[in-house]
């Protein structure tokens, strides 16, 4: 009896250990999970900076933490948005399950692969004790990227689209074996707000206060380059980043995770620049790129932060827009060739004329290349592209008959790299004279750039000012008051010529101090806009002349009935005296049809002298009705 008893006992134990070995990923998982949780708590992993970067945790006002991610499905714990430790525990637990999670509907190890890779490395997780997860979707995505390095991409400002008023930031994943000719085929990592197709003026309010949702996406670079360079005339700057393979890998792992995330989009803070910088912080937690911006994040400042980080940028490359190519290509033609360019654009059949054939083949090619670029631009930007495509075919046919290569051109930007422009915040101190009274002034502007600021690194002939205020102290009366406040002021001067017929426009909202009747220092609200034309000349160095038809509304107790509404005309000039010295002058006549109907003339003249990149001296003269003031300001940019 004893021998059979031992036999059956041995057989039972053998079966038990066989089953235990075969199903160790299930039967032993509760014990292994508890061991991982114990070690994670002992190491306080939930307090480590890398975990907080992965979950985008930021300190809150109560001493705790809250994630900037606003999609509930990104968190595996019900309170994971505000509890880093609970989210860590839930994440480790989810690794032992094949349940589909997140917006991408994958097992946790695949949906949140950056979390898994980091926890696996610090806890030495034994993958054989977890359910097998091949993560085929991620592997296929990563293989398609074929990553070798990363480049930061900065398309310049596009004033006709509020979402791109201050420029944009995205990443390009440069591929192994990539050349200058093939990098257009690489993929980009982009963050942007999802906007309805009929977005109007409500974008300003909703964008400022988080009314839209932002998402990360991956798309081919040629689509973005075509959108920016061909449709929107935006020059592009490319900064190749100096990341190690491991750093690049960490960024891409988290970029994959961001497919499960969404954010409330804030135009001035949590925007494209902020989230791209936060993504790059995953490469090296000691970079602290996103942490440098507490109240605002502008794309140009993001570029500056990266460019000023030692050894982070390998090189910078300029990619001209179609418009820049056309303008620079025309500059390379002599006067006779420019005449032929105008004739061919007007009538492409002129390419077959005997007179045009008298040009050498290389010069004919130069003219035809610019003409073709122009027709491609018009085809991309006009609602009816067919006529321009047909004209371009005529030009290309003539070009194909010339057995000469295109003349290589080095397209110089019209402005410098964005990281080398002045800083965007401006403060000033000044002295002035108004109506026989001396005053001192302090002023502050949150952003960004005006027509008189040093232009290098910014879009030429464009002004974008937001949230500026000026305080004046009048010494004779010993009182201090707000002189002016600007909520938003945008001016876009687009010089027209035979190739580009684009209107100029302006928009201005805020408050001004005016003197009328018995009201000596009345603060009045204003909202006005205008549309017009601008023209460029080179009579001195470079001048831009402009004129606008304007509508204006003003509100305040200085006016009869408390308001006035009307319109008028303005004309002026913007003149580059030297690289450091710039002048502007404007004359405006306004008539009013409602409220206080007394018409008004306004004259202003300014000049700015740049002392250094972030220091400038400025003299302003302003006249409204018969009252004048003079102001000398020293401006600091920081």
C-alpha positions, 0 to 999 in steps of 0.5 A: 500500500505504501508504494502505490501511495508514494507513486500517486503522490509523486505523480500528483507533484509532477503534474502540479509542477508541470502545470505551474511551469507551463502557466507561470505567466498566470498562476504566479502572476499575483506573486510576481506583480506584488514583488514588482509593486513592492520594488517600485514603491521602495524605489519611489518610482512615482516620484521620479522625474521620468515617470512624471514626464511620461504622464505629463504631470505638473505641480498643482496649487495644492502641492500635489500633481495633475497631468496636462493630458485631458483624455480619461482613457490615457490613465489606467487608474480612475484617479490617475490624472492626479495620483502618480502612484495610483497610476504607476500601480495600475500600469504595472497591474495592466501589464499582466492583462491582455485587456484592450485600453486607450483610444488605440484599443491595444493591450497596455504594454503596446498602447503605453510602450514607453511606460513599459520599456522604462519600468522594464529597465528599472525593475528588470521585469522578466518578460517571460512571466507576462502574457506575450504581446508582439505589439505588431502595430507599433513594430510596423509603425516604427519600421515605417519611420526607419529612424536615424535622427530627429529634426525640429521644423519651424514654419514661419508665421502665417498671418492669414491663419490665426492658428499659425500667427506666431509660427509652428513647431513640429518634428521630422523623423529623419530616416536611415540612408536619407539624402537631401533629395529624399528627406521630403519623404520622411515622416513628421510628428505634429501637434495641433488643435482640431478645428471645425471647418467653419472656424471664424472669429470665435477661434480667438476666444476658444483658442485662448481659453482652451475651447479646442482639443489638441492631438498628436499625429504622424504624417509624411513631411512632403504634405506639411512642406507643400502646405507651408511652402506652396499654399501658405508661402511660409519659409521653413527652418530645419534644425537637426538635433544631436540625439543618441540612438537611445534618446531618439528611441525614447522620444519615438516610444512616447510619440506612439503613446501620444496617439492615446492622448488629447489635450485642451489646446491653449493658444498662448501656453499649451500649444504646438511649441509647448508639447513638442518641447515636452516630447523632447524632454523625454530624450533627456530629462535634464533638458528641462525645455518645457519647464522654461515656459510658465505663462506662455510658449511661442514657437520662436522661443521654443526654437531659441531654447533648443538652439541655445542648449549646448550641443543640442543642434547639429546644423540648421537648414533653410527651406524657401517657400515657393514665393521666396523661390520666385522672388529670389529667382526673379532677382537673379534675372537682368532687366531684359529677362524680367521683361520676358518673365512678365510677357511669358506669364501674361502669354506663355506662347511667347516662349516660342517667339524668335525674340525670346530664342535670341537669349542663350539657352541657359538664360531662357531656362532661368526665365522659364524656371521662374515662370513655372514656379509662378504658375505652380504657385497660382495653381496651388493657391487659386480656387480654379487651378486649371488655367494655370496648370495649362499655362505651366504645361506650355512653359514646361514644354518649352523648357524641355526643348532646352538641353541645359541644366537649371542654374543652381541658386542659393535662396537667401531668406528675407530674414534671419533664423528665428532663434537669432531674432530679438526676444519677444517680451518687451519692456520700455522706459521713456520720457515725453511731452504732451500739451505743455506737460512733462511725463515719464512712461513705463510700458510692457508688451507680452508679445511679439513684434511690431513694424519698428522692432528689429526685423532680423529673425521675423517675418518682414513687414508684419506686426503682431502685438498682444497684451501690451500696456503703457503707464504714464506719470504726469509730473505737473499734476502728479498723477499716474494713469494707463495711457494705452492698452492693446489686446491684439494688433496685427498688421500685414503689409504685402507689397504687390507687383506683377507676380503677387497681387495680395491685399494688406490688412490690419486689425486693432483692439484695445484702449487709448487715452484721448483728450476731448472737450472737458475730458482731458485724460479719458480712457476709450475703447477701440476696435478697428480694421482695414484692408488695402494695398502696399508697394515696395521700392528701392529709391533709398534702401528699401521702402514700403508704401501703403494705404488702407480703407478703415472702419473704426469704432470707439467707446467712452465718455469723451464722445457724444452719446458715449461712442462713435462709429465710422471709417476713413483712409490712411496712408503711410510709409515704412523706410529702412534707412540702414540695417539699424535705423528704421522710420515709419509715418502714417496720416489718417482721416476718419469720418463718423456716421454714428454717435459723435460725428466730429471728423478727425485727422491723425498723424504719427511718425516713429523712428527706431535705432537698434543698439543691440539685438535686445536693446533699441531706442525709439522716438514717437510723435503722435497727433490726434485732432490738434493735440500732440505728444512726443515720446522717447523710449528705451526698449529692452527685449527679454 
